Amino acid sequence: MLFWAPFLAGIGLGGVTVALIAIGGVMRQRGTWATTMVAIA
């Protein structure tokens, strides 16, 4: 279980980040996807 905890936390936080960006309307700006993927990684 110790191995899966950070993996699941990363997936969850990444999903929350993308959802908040989509809700906030930031997706229309240039470079948003690239910046988001770098931040999540």
Order of alpha helices (4+ residues) and beta strands (2+ residues): alpha-alpha
